[in-house]
Amino acid sequence: MDTPSAVTAPEARLLLERAARLSRSAHDATRWPYITFIVALGVATSMGTFAMALATGDAFGLAYVGTLAVTFALLLFFVISIQGRSAFARSRRWTAYIASWFTSYAIALSVVIWAHGSVVLASVASGLVLVVALACAAREARS
């Protein structure tokens, strides 16, 4: 039988560094669909609620239907892009992301309903949705 050659300390260090790089690049590749989804969801819903807050009549309907269409398209793209991985993995972090986005979006929709036409309130509420989504995406990017 052949005995395997011993790995020297510098070779072992190089192998460990290479393994760490491969692990990090695989982790980054897995994370990007999630980051892209949360940013796009925040932008779409922020702009949609801002448009709904300022529009009336047919323009309101167009903003509403457009926001729904973009949101469903994002969900579809997200589910297709992470095929083979579990969508919205049952982790506390993703639960917190979606809960915080939903809370800020509910606040923005409340502004659309009760303070329709108020540019200042619409800006603040829509900005809140965007800030929350970007903060969640930044947190996911750093994890």
Disulfide bonds with the S-S distance in Angstrom:
none
